[in-house]
Amino acid sequence: MISFERFTLENGLRVLFHHDPTTPIAVVNTLYDVGARDESSTKTGFAHLFEHLMFGGSVNIADFDKPLQKAGGESNAYTSNDITNYYDTIPSYNLETALWLESDRMLSLAFTEKSLEVQRQVVIEEFKQRYLNQPYGDVWLHLRPLAYKSHPYKWATIGKEIKHIEEANMQDVKHFFKKHYGPQNAILCVAGNFTSDYVYDQVYKWYGGIPSGKRYIREVEKENTQEDFRESTLEREVPADAFYYAFKMSSRKNFDYYVADLISDALGASKSSVLVASLQKKKRLVTEIAAYITGSLDEGLLIVSGKLESGVSFQQFDVAFWKEINLFKSISIKEKTLNRLKIKNQTARSFQEQGLLNRAMNLCFFELLGDADGINKEKTAYENVSPGEMTRVANLVIKRENCSLLKIKSIMNAK
Amino acid sequence: MQNRSQAPGIKNFNAINFVKPSIKNLNENSNLYYFQDVPNDTSRIELYFNFGTITGKNGLASTMSSLLFSGSKTQNSLKIQESFDDLGVFKDVSLSQEECIISIYSLNSNLLLAFDLIFKTLNEVDFPLKEVEEHLSQKKQHFEISMQKVGVLARRKFIEQMYPNSSYGRVLNLQDFEKTTREEINDFYQDYFLKSLFKATVVGDIPNSEIDAISKKLMHWVTKKPIFKTSGCVNNIGSFLIKKEGALQSAIKIGLPLYTKRDKRFVDFNILNTILGGYFGSRLMTNLREENGYTYGIGSYVSELNKSGVFVISTEVGKEHAKHAIKEIKKEIEKLRTELVPLEELELVKNYLLGQLLKSADGAYAMMNLYIGLQKHAMDFRFYEQYVDRIFSITPNEIRKSAIETLDWSKMTVVCAG
């Protein structure tokens, strides 16, 4: 059970306080309700580039990191297709330094040309390091537009192409800040060994004066129901053929999300999972195979990916794959097997909640979903998944007409 | 409204409450270290075995440790995995040059069952031929994929040049595991795994009776031999280039042999290293990333073995920037050897290190990791008490002295792959 208190400032900032009497460290987590799905299709990668600019100095403070480090703290952030999340960890006696810094960049940025110019370069190097200069690194750049035709999930957080990042200008930056970075679009969580009065006073002191802006109303293009199987093949200089079967699944707030999560575990999370046991261990068609979900807020993906054993063709694998899937869909999962998935899921969540930072991040995330207390209800949600639900959702999701298949064909030997 | 351009006052801690784990003697060479005061339902066991990549024929340690759960005469690998899954347990095997660590993560209510299962499984492992073949074929593919990464190419070359003519400098090659036989694997298991446990840790809210039960079983595995390691190295100095067609970035590794925590110069060097490349605001990050945009990230650290350490600077930069990047790294090192660190920067780094120390001692898991890092070098928490004192007292002159003594460019191994 993760306890919390909640209050909202007049400017619309939603604030959560989580009390942990055992730690000398404090966490300040700020979630902004903006991600790559809020970008325009001609300016992709911007939400993430913007995240970098948030460290380039704010209206009253020239440098974000230095004062925080001087107070013994450190900071980082991440951007997804859905959200942008900033977090600071700092000795609790210096909490105020983190609030001072975070509130000032919520008030306004410094908007220096130098920072924009350098961070464009840094992000381009990040693009190369993570997506272009790695074997199989560009898969998501191609899988997303195959699976999504209208929803902005069709581009990756890093952006469609380097060109979009090169073209980002200061006017875009200012406009983006105004649209997405006000207190009305943010959720703040303070976690640590404090009294709630102290947290309220400190938050009010630093954030109370930030003017509210217009609440952003999200209008993303809805994805039409997929009706046909899609397929695409890329040739790459990689040692092994690889496959990515992507199936549309429910949005994050739907109960089916939990069912699909357990289905992915049943199919390909460990050596005892269905596809690993049959296609890897028994039939030796693949050297690795895994199943997982993207965890997106809107309609997400359940992915089965892996690499073929040398000498095995895509066609050979495909036949065996669907045979296993059809078997999985037609026979109800045993209670014993389902319980196995549930207890593993519970262990993983217990370890996650063990860290203060994760608790603060999760509270903000669930508050965005509608109620921070949702984090405490997940356990029951997973426990409530029945064998019948597993079969129902498997039949709904894992079918050919709901599938986008990306194949990476090795052309190593062609040279 | 408050004055926003004025930073709030900052404080430093008065003291950190370092807590030593409880200790149970397994034999004259080995102990079980444990913390039972954990405020949640998570728990962890870590088992330390006295073999690593330096042990035996090249590649065998890695193959054998990957196959520890491959099955016995009575249970195949699938059944074994199912038994672990029934308990909701996660396990991990990690191998470094000198040691192999097996970790178990479990809810505390299942920890003893999980341990019993590990104990039984690892005692009975039989390395079925089918599993061995499957693993080697998998490993071959992973190897071929990893060889496409500039970071991997650079790391391999760096290790080879840092420890020439030594088993510490070995890297895997295809033929090392292509010709591996089941008998070799089994022999390695008999010779180096069984009876080689030299340390174990438990973190978790479990009763004394379970600690007793775990330690009793561990006594079957403990090594009779004292742990003795000689890991000194004499690196090949100079530049080593590896060409990779079509690479968009170059991986750079620069470094030289150094000492460990046991050396009284270590703390000074650690503070110096923080300034150079040990945190987000470091000189290398500021220069190469924040001023020049050459890279997504750069860092420097000391990799500690039992008897020696290696200082490493590591980054991946745009291919066209590689030459400039190395030049700038050299420049930053020269600057630390010739100019005094400004007091303001030093104060920042001091406070940063104190805050990070507080964080790395937060909670039972962190405290255990911190303690084991000391125990490895036969030290205790007095090290960190002295460390805190030294952070407060060190001067810019002493930082420069450490830089002059250690960061000598003419003694560096410089590797660039891309």
Interface residues (C-beta under 8 A of the other chain):
Chain A: T22 T23 P24 I25 V59 N60 I61 D65 K66 P67 Q69 K70 A71 G72 G73 E74 S75 N76 T89 I90 P91 Y93 N94 E96 T97 W100 D104 L107 E117 V118 Q119 R120 Q121 V122 I124 E125 E126 K128 Q129 R130 L132 N133 Q134 P135 Y136 K205 W206 G209 E237 V238 P239 A240 S270 K271 S272 A277 Q280 K281 R284 T287 E288 K307 E309 S310 K336 N339 R340 L341 I343 K344 N345 Q346 T347 A348 S350 F351 E353 Q354
Chain B: M1 Q2 R4 S5 A7 P8 I10 K11 N12 F13 I16 P39 N40 D41 T42 S77 L78 Q81 E82 D85 D86 L87 G88 V89 F90 Y105 S106 L107 E134 S137 Q138 Q141 H142 E144 I145 Q148 K149 V150 G246 A247 L248 Q249 Y279 F280 G281 R289 E290 E291 N292 G293 Y294 T295 Y296 E316 V317 G318 E347 L348 V349 N351 Y352 L354 G355 Q356 L358 K359 D362 G363 Y365
